[in-house]
Amino acid sequence: MEPLKLKYREALTEAMAKAMRKPNTLLIGQGVTDYKGIWGTTLGLAEKYPDRVIEAPLSEDAIAGVCLGASLNGMYPINTHIRVDFSLLIFNQLINLIAKYKYMFGGLFEIPMMFRLVIGRSWGQGAQHSQSLQSLLAHIPGLVVIMPSNSQSILESYDYALNHYRGPVVMLEHRLMYELEFEQKNENNHPFETRIDRKGSDITIIATSVMVLEVRRACDYLEKFGIYPEIIDLHSISHPNRELIFNSVKKTGRLLVADTSWLPYGVAAEMSRIISERDPSILKKPIKSLGMAYAPCPTAKVLEDMYYPDVHDLVLSVLELTDKNATQKIPIPIKTPMTDFYKHFKGPF
């Protein structure tokens, strides 16, 4: 029997359909009733639940306030944003209120709710529509920040958030992955847990979101030359499994971090802190990290392609850290944009 395969988008559709079967769930945001239904993930729900699937006006801060009030009164709001950039307008509600309510009131109030935020590049959307702001969110105590890298992680994490976790959860979905198909595996991961994606011995590579897929491609290439990296899917940006990460780096002695965002004060910096504060002597080489160029994203495709790291950069970094290339002369793959491999965008989102 062939293993079950499910698209990233299909897993989200299933998760939203299951969520709406609960009579206290509220789905609200720009595009939830649109004929495209946020890449198809909300299609049919407005017709089935007209009172609880609500198209939002361009008033993000106010809608977040509505969601906060709804959660305090027993509803479970799911607030969608078709770009993470738009969610910057809800930060007053999210950071000053939603993340802090339980703490400020001594646990008397819980705020179970979810924010779905879309991150990442597509077809040249430039500086204000393609950011990846997970580090801003993970910096705030009281928020759980998840970056699912496959459809199974979506099903596990969304179900757990909706049915078991009594607090605010931020889900960051990468635009490049909606149409990708993933094989479902029988694994026993905690829905909010860091997980080992592939075991290896030569180097530890920690990756987030779509970079997990790029790292797999790089590792498939490197294994032809006898280099076996260990891949860690960070998954929960806000609550990494420090012990798992440390033990992996202790085993391999080398660490490369591949994130979807900028490097300063970000996920890569936090991974480095985990190692350097506990025992930097386990490292055989200094840590390397890859992320977006430290500048606003350019709109022109040729510049955008240079802006993001890819398999070329990953392979080059691994070879530098493992010292394998000095004797083997392993060829470096040509730099090829991720959109050429995962999806060609024609717009508008």
BALOBA-1460 file (C-alpha; in Angstrom, 3 decimals):
// residues 349
<rec num="1" residu="m" x="0.000" y="0.000" z="0.000"/>
<rec num="2" residu="e" x="1.360" y="3.418" z="-1.002"/>
<rec num="3" residu="p" x="1.828" y="5.879" z="1.876"/>
<rec num="4" residu="l" x="-0.805" y="8.593" z="2.215"/>
<rec num="5" residu="k" x="0.195" y="11.894" z="0.645"/>
<rec num="6" residu="l" x="-1.334" y="15.235" z="1.530"/>
<rec num="7" residu="k" x="-0.682" y="18.746" z="0.273"/>
<rec num="8" residu="y" x="0.208" y="21.490" z="2.726"/>
<rec num="9" residu="r" x="-2.920" y="23.334" z="1.605"/>
<rec num="10" residu="e" x="-5.085" y="20.229" z="2.014"/>
<rec num="11" residu="a" x="-3.867" y="19.729" z="5.575"/>
<rec num="12" residu="l" x="-4.809" y="23.313" z="6.390"/>
<rec num="13" residu="t" x="-8.220" y="22.836" z="4.790"/>
<rec num="14" residu="e" x="-8.771" y="19.729" z="6.895"/>
<rec num="15" residu="a" x="-7.603" y="21.511" z="10.047"/>
<rec num="16" residu="m" x="-9.944" y="24.447" z="9.455"/>
<rec num="17" residu="a" x="-12.891" y="22.158" z="8.662"/>
<rec num="18" residu="k" x="-12.339" y="20.225" z="11.904"/>
<rec num="19" residu="a" x="-12.005" y="23.439" z="13.869"/>
<rec num="20" residu="m" x="-15.283" y="24.831" z="12.576"/>
<rec num="21" residu="r" x="-17.213" y="21.731" z="13.653"/>
<rec num="22" residu="k" x="-16.849" y="23.004" z="17.200"/>
<rec num="23" residu="p" x="-19.700" y="25.452" z="17.787"/>
<rec num="24" residu="n" x="-17.509" y="27.957" z="19.622"/>
<rec num="25" residu="t" x="-14.936" y="28.417" z="16.840"/>
<rec num="26" residu="l" x="-14.809" y="31.761" z="15.051"/>
<rec num="27" residu="l" x="-12.869" y="32.173" z="11.772"/>
<rec num="28" residu="i" x="-12.229" y="35.806" z="10.922"/>
<rec num="29" residu="g" x="-9.889" y="37.656" z="8.587"/>
<rec num="30" residu="q" x="-9.386" y="39.238" z="5.202"/>
<rec num="31" residu="g" x="-10.010" y="36.654" z="2.484"/>
<rec num="32" residu="v" x="-11.739" y="33.934" z="4.504"/>
<rec num="33" residu="t" x="-14.883" y="34.262" z="2.330"/>
<rec num="34" residu="d" x="-13.026" y="35.136" z="-0.879"/>
<rec num="35" residu="y" x="-13.461" y="32.779" z="-3.830"/>
<rec num="36" residu="k" x="-9.813" y="31.744" z="-3.432"/>
<rec num="37" residu="g" x="-10.288" y="31.119" z="0.295"/>
<rec num="38" residu="i" x="-6.700" y="31.809" z="1.396"/>
<rec num="39" residu="w" x="-5.151" y="29.315" z="-1.052"/>
<rec num="40" residu="g" x="-8.241" y="27.138" z="-0.722"/>
<rec num="41" residu="t" x="-7.878" y="26.576" z="3.017"/>
<rec num="42" residu="t" x="-11.196" y="28.202" z="3.960"/>
<rec num="43" residu="l" x="-13.324" y="27.323" z="0.905"/>
<rec num="44" residu="g" x="-16.906" y="26.270" z="1.673"/>
<rec num="45" residu="l" x="-16.751" y="27.228" z="5.331"/>
<rec num="46" residu="a" x="-18.609" y="30.536" z="4.973"/>
<rec num="47" residu="e" x="-21.545" y="28.766" z="3.312"/>
<rec num="48" residu="k" x="-21.614" y="26.061" z="5.983"/>
<rec num="49" residu="y" x="-21.085" y="28.358" z="8.978"/>
<rec num="50" residu="p" x="-22.289" y="31.826" z="7.862"/>
<rec num="51" residu="d" x="-22.505" y="33.177" z="11.412"/>
<rec num="52" residu="r" x="-18.982" y="32.152" z="12.392"/>
<rec num="53" residu="v" x="-16.893" y="32.741" z="9.251"/>
<rec num="54" residu="i" x="-16.496" y="36.478" z="9.001"/>
<rec num="55" residu="e" x="-14.798" y="38.581" z="6.348"/>
<rec num="56" residu="a" x="-12.820" y="41.318" z="8.096"/>
<rec num="57" residu="p" x="-12.402" y="44.947" z="7.011"/>
<rec num="58" residu="l" x="-8.977" y="46.585" z="6.785"/>
<rec num="59" residu="s" x="-8.940" y="47.145" z="10.549"/>
<rec num="60" residu="e" x="-6.482" y="44.579" z="11.842"/>
<rec num="61" residu="d" x="-6.055" y="46.066" z="15.316"/>
<rec num="62" residu="a" x="-9.807" y="46.266" z="15.881"/>
<rec num="63" residu="i" x="-10.374" y="42.708" z="14.652"/>
<rec num="64" residu="a" x="-7.676" y="41.422" z="17.013"/>
<rec num="65" residu="g" x="-9.551" y="43.197" z="19.813"/>
<rec num="66" residu="v" x="-12.760" y="41.458" z="18.750"/>
<rec num="67" residu="c" x="-10.907" y="38.125" z="18.861"/>
<rec num="68" residu="l" x="-9.582" y="38.887" z="22.339"/>
<rec num="69" residu="g" x="-13.068" y="39.689" z="23.609"/>
<rec num="70" residu="a" x="-14.493" y="36.606" z="21.943"/>
<rec num="71" residu="s" x="-11.857" y="34.389" z="23.565"/>
<rec num="72" residu="l" x="-12.543" y="35.874" z="27.002"/>
<rec num="73" residu="n" x="-16.199" y="34.977" z="26.474"/>
<rec num="74" residu="g" x="-15.713" y="31.322" z="25.572"/>
<rec num="75" residu="m" x="-15.169" y="31.460" z="21.816"/>
<rec num="76" residu="y" x="-12.075" y="30.115" z="20.024"/>
<rec num="77" residu="p" x="-11.076" y="32.745" z="17.423"/>
<rec num="78" residu="i" x="-8.856" y="31.936" z="14.438"/>
<rec num="79" residu="n" x="-7.616" y="35.217" z="12.976"/>
<rec num="80" residu="t" x="-6.031" y="34.959" z="9.514"/>
<rec num="81" residu="h" x="-3.608" y="37.344" z="7.806"/>
<rec num="82" residu="i" x="-2.675" y="36.686" z="4.176"/>
<rec num="83" residu="r" x="0.668" y="38.335" z="4.875"/>
<rec num="84" residu="v" x="2.557" y="38.455" z="8.144"/>
<rec num="85" residu="d" x="3.372" y="42.081" z="7.290"/>
<rec num="86" residu="f" x="-0.288" y="43.023" z="7.872"/>
<rec num="87" residu="s" x="-0.207" y="41.487" z="11.336"/>
<rec num="88" residu="l" x="2.140" y="44.234" z="12.514"/>
<rec num="89" residu="l" x="-1.033" y="46.260" z="13.002"/>
<rec num="90" residu="i" x="-2.253" y="43.862" z="15.712"/>
<rec num="91" residu="f" x="0.873" y="43.994" z="17.863"/>
<rec num="92" residu="n" x="-0.695" y="46.228" z="20.513"/>
<rec num="93" residu="q" x="-3.451" y="43.667" z="21.109"/>
<rec num="94" residu="l" x="-1.208" y="40.640" z="20.655"/>
<rec num="95" residu="i" x="1.792" y="41.707" z="22.729"/>
<rec num="96" residu="n" x="0.342" y="44.068" z="25.325"/>
<rec num="97" residu="l" x="-2.865" y="42.158" z="26.027"/>
<rec num="98" residu="i" x="-3.271" y="38.662" z="24.552"/>
<rec num="99" residu="a" x="0.216" y="37.407" z="25.495"/>
<rec num="100" residu="k" x="-0.011" y="38.834" z="29.029"/>
<rec num="101" residu="y" x="-3.609" y="38.337" z="30.190"/>
<rec num="102" residu="k" x="-3.083" y="35.023" z="31.977"/>
<rec num="103" residu="y" x="-0.004" y="36.331" z="33.791"/>
<rec num="104" residu="m" x="-1.508" y="39.701" z="34.761"/>
<rec num="105" residu="f" x="-4.633" y="38.135" z="36.249"/>
<rec num="106" residu="g" x="-2.924" y="35.297" z="38.106"/>
<rec num="107" residu="g" x="-4.199" y="32.570" z="35.801"/>
<rec num="108" residu="l" x="-7.876" y="33.508" z="36.231"/>
<rec num="109" residu="f" x="-8.193" y="34.328" z="32.535"/>
<rec num="110" residu="e" x="-7.048" y="32.146" z="29.651"/>
<rec num="111" residu="i" x="-6.854" y="33.314" z="26.047"/>
<rec num="112" residu="p" x="-7.081" y="30.258" z="23.761"/>
<rec num="113" residu="m" x="-6.896" y="31.538" z="20.192"/>
<rec num="114" residu="m" x="-4.922" y="31.191" z="16.975"/>
<rec num="115" residu="f" x="-3.334" y="33.559" z="14.487"/>
<rec num="116" residu="r" x="-2.560" y="32.217" z="11.008"/>
<rec num="117" residu="l" x="0.139" y="34.356" z="9.371"/>
<rec num="118" residu="v" x="1.589" y="33.837" z="5.880"/>
<rec num="119" residu="i" x="5.315" y="34.421" z="5.446"/>
<rec num="120" residu="g" x="7.896" y="34.325" z="2.696"/>
<rec num="121" residu="r" x="8.654" y="35.206" z="-0.878"/>
<rec num="122" residu="s" x="6.594" y="34.634" z="-3.976"/>
<rec num="123" residu="w" x="6.766" y="36.583" z="-7.238"/>
<rec num="124" residu="g" x="8.539" y="39.843" z="-6.438"/>
<rec num="125" residu="q" x="6.381" y="41.403" z="-3.769"/>
<rec num="126" residu="g" x="9.199" y="43.462" z="-2.358"/>
<rec num="127" residu="a" x="9.952" y="44.891" z="1.051"/>
<rec num="128" residu="q" x="6.474" y="45.135" z="2.593"/>
<rec num="129" residu="h" x="4.817" y="41.881" z="1.519"/>
<rec num="130" residu="s" x="7.348" y="39.078" z="1.885"/>
<rec num="131" residu="q" x="8.838" y="39.285" z="5.367"/>
<rec num="132" residu="s" x="9.373" y="36.481" z="7.867"/>
<rec num="133" residu="l" x="8.893" y="37.956" z="11.333"/>
<rec num="134" residu="q" x="8.997" y="34.917" z="13.608"/>
<rec num="135" residu="s" x="11.788" y="36.276" z="15.800"/>
<rec num="136" residu="l" x="9.714" y="39.328" z="16.755"/>
<rec num="137" residu="l" x="6.912" y="37.041" z="17.910"/>
<rec num="138" residu="a" x="9.037" y="34.368" z="19.601"/>
<rec num="139" residu="h" x="10.671" y="37.098" z="21.692"/>
<rec num="140" residu="i" x="7.385" y="37.630" z="23.569"/>
<rec num="141" residu="p" x="6.652" y="35.400" z="26.606"/>
<rec num="142" residu="g" x="3.094" y="34.111" z="26.559"/>
<rec num="143" residu="l" x="3.016" y="33.276" z="22.855"/>
<rec num="144" residu="v" x="3.647" y="29.900" z="21.225"/>
<rec num="145" residu="v" x="5.091" y="30.363" z="17.732"/>
<rec num="146" residu="i" x="4.988" y="27.430" z="15.301"/>
<rec num="147" residu="m" x="6.441" y="27.097" z="11.774"/>
<rec num="148" residu="p" x="5.118" y="23.801" z="10.315"/>
<rec num="149" residu="s" x="7.328" y="22.459" z="7.522"/>
<rec num="150" residu="n" x="4.961" y="19.748" z="6.249"/>
<rec num="151" residu="s" x="1.307" y="18.715" z="6.189"/>
<rec num="152" residu="q" x="1.599" y="16.228" z="9.044"/>
<rec num="153" residu="s" x="2.995" y="18.934" z="11.329"/>
<rec num="154" residu="i" x="-0.016" y="21.078" z="10.426"/>
<rec num="155" residu="l" x="-2.515" y="18.372" z="11.331"/>
<rec num="156" residu="e" x="-0.779" y="17.613" z="14.629"/>
<rec num="157" residu="s" x="-0.075" y="21.183" z="15.696"/>
<rec num="158" residu="y" x="-3.390" y="22.734" z="14.705"/>
<rec num="159" residu="d" x="-5.369" y="19.963" z="16.360"/>
<rec num="160" residu="y" x="-3.387" y="20.287" z="19.580"/>
<rec num="161" residu="a" x="-3.674" y="24.081" z="19.603"/>
<rec num="162" residu="l" x="-7.419" y="23.979" z="18.984"/>
<rec num="163" residu="n" x="-8.359" y="21.160" z="21.322"/>
<rec num="164" residu="h" x="-5.777" y="21.026" z="24.098"/>
<rec num="165" residu="y" x="-3.692" y="24.177" z="24.487"/>
<rec num="166" residu="r" x="-5.256" y="26.976" z="26.545"/>
<rec num="167" residu="g" x="-3.320" y="29.941" z="25.214"/>
<rec num="168" residu="p" x="-2.531" y="32.044" z="22.135"/>
<rec num="169" residu="v" x="-0.713" y="30.281" z="19.298"/>
<rec num="170" residu="v" x="0.823" y="31.899" z="16.222"/>
<rec num="171" residu="m" x="1.093" y="29.673" z="13.148"/>
<rec num="172" residu="l" x="3.468" y="30.848" z="10.407"/>
<rec num="173" residu="e" x="2.692" y="29.244" z="7.037"/>
<rec num="174" residu="h" x="5.179" y="29.652" z="4.190"/>
<rec num="175" residu="r" x="3.707" y="30.796" z="0.894"/>
<rec num="176" residu="l" x="5.935" y="28.489" z="-1.163"/>
<rec num="177" residu="m" x="4.588" y="25.309" z="0.442"/>
<rec num="178" residu="y" x="0.814" y="25.428" z="-0.067"/>
<rec num="179" residu="e" x="0.840" y="23.270" z="-3.192"/>
<rec num="180" residu="l" x="3.580" y="20.885" z="-2.056"/>
<rec num="181" residu="e" x="2.620" y="17.286" z="-1.340"/>
<rec num="182" residu="f" x="4.014" y="15.484" z="1.702"/>
<rec num="183" residu="e" x="4.122" y="11.837" z="2.656"/>
<rec num="184" residu="q" x="2.394" y="11.147" z="5.971"/>
<rec num="185" residu="k" x="4.503" y="9.234" z="8.498"/>
<rec num="186" residu="n" x="3.659" y="7.312" z="11.639"/>
<rec num="187" residu="e" x="5.662" y="9.339" z="14.108"/>
<rec num="188" residu="n" x="5.055" y="10.178" z="17.737"/>
<rec num="189" residu="n" x="6.077" y="13.818" z="17.929"/>
<rec num="190" residu="h" x="4.648" y="16.228" z="20.456"/>
<rec num="191" residu="p" x="2.717" y="18.748" z="18.325"/>
<rec num="192" residu="f" x="4.745" y="21.713" z="19.622"/>
<rec num="193" residu="e" x="8.090" y="19.899" z="19.788"/>
<rec num="194" residu="t" x="11.422" y="20.242" z="18.007"/>
<rec num="195" residu="r" x="12.059" y="17.106" z="15.991"/>
<rec num="196" residu="i" x="14.936" y="15.322" z="14.236"/>
<rec num="197" residu="d" x="14.012" y="15.218" z="10.558"/>
<rec num="198" residu="r" x="16.968" y="13.087" z="9.485"/>
<rec num="199" residu="k" x="19.708" y="11.459" z="11.547"/>
<rec num="200" residu="g" x="23.336" y="12.076" z="10.663"/>
<rec num="201" residu="s" x="26.842" y="12.280" z="12.071"/>
<rec num="202" residu="d" x="28.936" y="14.930" z="10.306"/>
<rec num="203" residu="i" x="27.126" y="18.183" z="11.114"/>
<rec num="204" residu="t" x="23.896" y="19.383" z="12.717"/>
<rec num="205" residu="i" x="21.688" y="21.613" z="10.567"/>
<rec num="206" residu="i" x="18.803" y="23.374" z="12.309"/>
<rec num="207" residu="a" x="16.179" y="24.702" z="9.898"/>
<rec num="208" residu="t" x="12.829" y="26.467" z="9.949"/>
<rec num="209" residu="s" x="9.793" y="26.192" z="7.672"/>
<rec num="210" residu="v" x="10.634" y="25.891" z="3.961"/>
<rec num="211" residu="m" x="14.350" y="25.852" z="4.775"/>
<rec num="212" residu="v" x="13.834" y="22.321" z="6.126"/>
<rec num="213" residu="l" x="13.015" y="21.325" z="2.540"/>
<rec num="214" residu="e" x="16.020" y="23.172" z="1.129"/>
<rec num="215" residu="v" x="18.252" y="21.470" z="3.700"/>
<rec num="216" residu="r" x="16.886" y="18.065" z="2.675"/>
<rec num="217" residu="r" x="17.762" y="18.813" z="-0.943"/>
<rec num="218" residu="a" x="21.256" y="19.873" z="0.058"/>
<rec num="219" residu="c" x="21.703" y="16.747" z="2.191"/>
<rec num="220" residu="d" x="20.498" y="14.472" z="-0.609"/>
<rec num="221" residu="y" x="23.272" y="15.969" z="-2.719"/>
<rec num="222" residu="l" x="25.932" y="15.768" z="-0.002"/>
<rec num="223" residu="e" x="25.181" y="12.144" z="0.890"/>
<rec num="224" residu="k" x="26.344" y="11.136" z="-2.594"/>
<rec num="225" residu="f" x="29.805" y="12.206" z="-1.418"/>
<rec num="226" residu="g" x="29.645" y="10.470" z="1.954"/>
<rec num="227" residu="i" x="28.615" y="13.505" z="4.031"/>
<rec num="228" residu="y" x="25.724" y="12.787" z="6.378"/>
<rec num="229" residu="p" x="24.239" y="15.841" z="8.116"/>
<rec num="230" residu="e" x="21.681" y="15.592" z="10.926"/>
<rec num="231" residu="i" x="18.633" y="17.752" z="10.180"/>
<rec num="232" residu="i" x="16.642" y="19.318" z="12.999"/>
<rec num="233" residu="d" x="13.233" y="20.786" z="12.178"/>
<rec num="234" residu="l" x="12.940" y="23.506" z="14.819"/>
<rec num="235" residu="h" x="9.133" y="23.634" z="14.374"/>
<rec num="236" residu="s" x="8.349" y="25.585" z="17.559"/>
<rec num="237" residu="i" x="10.404" y="28.763" z="17.356"/>
<rec num="238" residu="s" x="9.348" y="29.988" z="20.774"/>
<rec num="239" residu="h" x="9.906" y="26.726" z="22.660"/>
<rec num="240" residu="p" x="12.876" y="24.828" z="21.188"/>
<rec num="241" residu="n" x="13.990" y="21.555" z="22.733"/>
<rec num="242" residu="r" x="17.345" y="22.750" z="24.015"/>
<rec num="243" residu="e" x="18.427" y="19.329" z="25.195"/>
<rec num="244" residu="l" x="17.783" y="17.721" z="21.804"/>
<rec num="245" residu="i" x="19.657" y="20.521" z="20.035"/>
<rec num="246" residu="f" x="22.623" y="20.408" z="22.410"/>
<rec num="247" residu="n" x="22.942" y="16.620" z="22.245"/>
<rec num="248" residu="s" x="22.897" y="16.674" z="18.443"/>
<rec num="249" residu="v" x="25.619" y="19.324" z="18.257"/>
<rec num="250" residu="k" x="27.617" y="17.481" z="20.908"/>
<rec num="251" residu="k" x="27.467" y="14.380" z="18.681"/>
<rec num="252" residu="t" x="28.441" y="16.108" z="15.425"/>
<rec num="253" residu="g" x="30.602" y="18.951" z="16.756"/>
<rec num="254" residu="r" x="29.351" y="21.311" z="14.063"/>
<rec num="255" residu="l" x="26.272" y="23.519" z="13.677"/>
<rec num="256" residu="l" x="24.684" y="25.278" z="10.728"/>
<rec num="257" residu="v" x="21.410" y="27.188" z="11.197"/>
<rec num="258" residu="a" x="19.185" y="27.910" z="8.174"/>
<rec num="259" residu="d" x="16.346" y="30.357" z="8.813"/>
<rec num="260" residu="t" x="13.794" y="32.101" z="6.583"/>
<rec num="261" residu="s" x="14.508" y="35.544" z="8.027"/>
<rec num="262" residu="w" x="17.326" y="37.959" z="8.853"/>
<rec num="263" residu="l" x="20.160" y="36.762" z="11.074"/>
<rec num="264" residu="p" x="20.773" y="39.603" z="13.587"/>
<rec num="265" residu="y" x="18.864" y="38.993" z="16.860"/>
<rec num="266" residu="g" x="17.014" y="36.110" z="15.234"/>
<rec num="267" residu="v" x="16.472" y="32.352" z="15.352"/>
<rec num="268" residu="a" x="20.083" y="31.609" z="14.382"/>
<rec num="269" residu="a" x="21.327" y="33.862" z="17.177"/>
<rec num="270" residu="e" x="19.121" y="32.010" z="19.685"/>
<rec num="271" residu="m" x="20.399" y="28.611" z="18.539"/>
<rec num="272" residu="s" x="23.958" y="29.873" z="18.961"/>
<rec num="273" residu="r" x="23.097" y="31.105" z="22.469"/>
<rec num="274" residu="i" x="21.838" y="27.636" z="23.431"/>
<rec num="275" residu="i" x="25.246" y="26.140" z="22.627"/>
<rec num="276" residu="s" x="27.534" y="28.971" z="23.720"/>
<rec num="277" residu="e" x="25.941" y="29.423" z="27.153"/>
<rec num="278" residu="r" x="25.980" y="25.715" z="27.968"/>
<rec num="279" residu="d" x="29.247" y="24.396" z="26.578"/>
<rec num="280" residu="p" x="30.909" y="25.930" z="23.503"/>
<rec num="281" residu="s" x="33.776" y="23.431" z="23.806"/>
<rec num="282" residu="i" x="31.628" y="20.809" z="22.039"/>
<rec num="283" residu="l" x="32.147" y="22.735" z="18.783"/>
<rec num="284" residu="k" x="34.903" y="21.661" z="16.420"/>
<rec num="285" residu="k" x="34.252" y="24.715" z="14.250"/>
<rec num="286" residu="p" x="32.523" y="28.082" z="14.821"/>
<rec num="287" residu="i" x="28.768" y="28.070" z="14.148"/>
<rec num="288" residu="k" x="27.574" y="29.227" z="10.724"/>
<rec num="289" residu="s" x="24.137" y="30.613" z="9.900"/>
<rec num="290" residu="l" x="22.174" y="31.368" z="6.745"/>
<rec num="291" residu="g" x="19.206" y="33.686" z="6.269"/>
<rec num="292" residu="m" x="17.955" y="36.583" z="4.205"/>
<rec num="293" residu="a" x="20.381" y="39.337" z="3.266"/>
<rec num="294" residu="y" x="20.246" y="42.052" z="5.923"/>
<rec num="295" residu="a" x="18.264" y="44.532" z="3.854"/>
<rec num="296" residu="p" x="14.650" y="45.060" z="2.763"/>
<rec num="297" residu="c" x="13.661" y="42.510" z="0.145"/>
<rec num="298" residu="p" x="14.118" y="43.758" z="-3.437"/>
<rec num="299" residu="t" x="11.229" y="43.500" z="-5.897"/>
<rec num="300" residu="a" x="13.214" y="42.675" z="-9.052"/>
<rec num="301" residu="k" x="13.343" y="38.891" z="-9.460"/>
<rec num="302" residu="v" x="17.047" y="38.734" z="-10.288"/>
<rec num="303" residu="l" x="17.832" y="40.583" z="-7.051"/>
<rec num="304" residu="e" x="15.228" y="38.651" z="-5.068"/>
<rec num="305" residu="d" x="16.872" y="35.384" z="-6.154"/>
<rec num="306" residu="m" x="20.190" y="36.599" z="-4.745"/>
<rec num="307" residu="y" x="18.527" y="37.744" z="-1.523"/>
<rec num="308" residu="y" x="17.549" y="34.283" z="-0.239"/>
<rec num="309" residu="p" x="19.861" y="31.370" z="0.636"/>
<rec num="310" residu="d" x="19.376" y="28.119" z="-1.273"/>
<rec num="311" residu="v" x="20.947" y="24.701" z="-1.874"/>
<rec num="312" residu="h" x="24.092" y="26.321" z="-3.290"/>
<rec num="313" residu="d" x="24.676" y="28.274" z="-0.066"/>
<rec num="314" residu="l" x="23.809" y="25.308" z="2.140"/>
<rec num="315" residu="v" x="26.196" y="22.909" z="0.404"/>
<rec num="316" residu="l" x="28.974" y="25.499" z="0.442"/>
<rec num="317" residu="s" x="28.479" y="26.133" z="4.178"/>
<rec num="318" residu="v" x="28.422" y="22.425" z="5.040"/>
<rec num="319" residu="l" x="31.628" y="21.822" z="3.108"/>
<rec num="320" residu="e" x="33.332" y="24.733" z="4.870"/>
<rec num="321" residu="l" x="32.298" y="23.383" z="8.279"/>
<rec num="322" residu="t" x="33.181" y="19.734" z="7.641"/>
<rec num="323" residu="d" x="36.529" y="20.271" z="5.857"/>
<rec num="324" residu="k" x="35.482" y="17.557" z="3.391"/>
<rec num="325" residu="n" x="36.124" y="19.552" z="0.245"/>
<rec num="326" residu="a" x="39.863" y="19.917" z="0.769"/>
<rec num="327" residu="t" x="40.426" y="16.368" z="-0.477"/>
<rec num="328" residu="q" x="37.239" y="15.421" z="-2.342"/>
<rec num="329" residu="k" x="36.772" y="18.514" z="-4.543"/>
<rec num="330" residu="i" x="32.996" y="18.245" z="-4.391"/>
<rec num="331" residu="p" x="31.262" y="20.429" z="-7.012"/>
<rec num="332" residu="i" x="28.961" y="23.159" z="-5.655"/>
<rec num="333" residu="p" x="25.416" y="23.205" z="-7.124"/>
<rec num="334" residu="i" x="24.538" y="26.246" z="-9.197"/>
<rec num="335" residu="k" x="22.554" y="28.888" z="-7.305"/>
<rec num="336" residu="t" x="18.920" y="28.330" z="-8.304"/>
<rec num="337" residu="p" x="15.956" y="30.228" z="-6.817"/>
<rec num="338" residu="m" x="13.572" y="28.247" z="-4.636"/>
<rec num="339" residu="t" x="10.629" y="29.392" z="-6.763"/>
<rec num="340" residu="d" x="12.074" y="27.411" z="-9.665"/>
<rec num="341" residu="f" x="11.898" y="24.232" z="-7.596"/>
<rec num="342" residu="y" x="8.770" y="24.701" z="-5.475"/>
<rec num="343" residu="k" x="6.396" y="27.025" z="-7.280"/>
<rec num="344" residu="h" x="6.252" y="29.644" z="-10.024"/>
<rec num="345" residu="f" x="4.004" y="32.502" z="-8.947"/>
<rec num="346" residu="k" x="1.768" y="34.434" z="-11.292"/>
<rec num="347" residu="g" x="0.053" y="36.554" z="-8.613"/>
<rec num="348" residu="p" x="-1.714" y="38.130" z="-6.933"/>
<rec num="349" residu="f" x="-0.677" y="36.629" z="-3.556"/>
